[in-house]
Amino acid sequence: MDFAHGITLRRAGRRRDATALLTAARQAFAALGAEVHVERCDRELKTGSPTPRGADSGAAALTEQ
């Protein structure tokens, strides 16, 4: 439930709230040994992480999405 809610919040632009939920979901999945879901949480957390201002405007500056 935290995973889906976290994705929804991230897509709505609420990164801080999404990060908290996705981190909780990642910990729960890790405790269960669900590596596939842990990797999905990691991808979502990486996608939602902010990029530093003034970064290069080339292809390297593109986000995961």
N, C-alpha and C positions, 0 to 999 in steps of 0.2 A: 504494500500500500504506500509506504514512504517513497519507493522508487517511482511509481507512476505520478504521485503528487509532486515529487521533486522535478520530474521532467516537465510537468505542466507549468510549474512556477518558473523554471528556467526559460521556457519558451515565452512566458508572459513578461520576462525581463526582471523578475525578482530573484536575482542571482544569490543574494545572501541567504534568503529563506530556502532556496533550492539546494544550496550547498549543504546546509544543516541536515535536510532530509535525505539527500543522496549519501551523505557520509554515514548517517544512521543506518540506511538500507545496506550500504556496503559492509558495515560491521556485522549486521545480522546475517547477510549472505556468507560472509567469511566464516562466521561461527558455525554455520551449517555445512560448510565445505562446498558451497555452490560457486565454483570458480568462474563459470560462464557468466553468472550474474554479477560477480565481483568485477569482472572485466567490463561489463556493460556500465556499471556504476562509475568505474574509472574513466571510461570514455565520456560519459555525461559530465562528470566533474571537470575533465579537461576542456570539453566544449564550452562549458559555462564560465571558465576562468577568464577574468578580464585581461586584455592585452595592455601593456604599458603605453602611455600616451607618447606620441612622437616617434612611434616605431616606423620602420621602413614601410613605404606604401606599395612595395612590390608583392610578388606572389608569396613570399615568405611571411607576409603580414596577414595572410588570409586565415580565417578561423577554420576549425574542423568542419563546420556546417557549410 
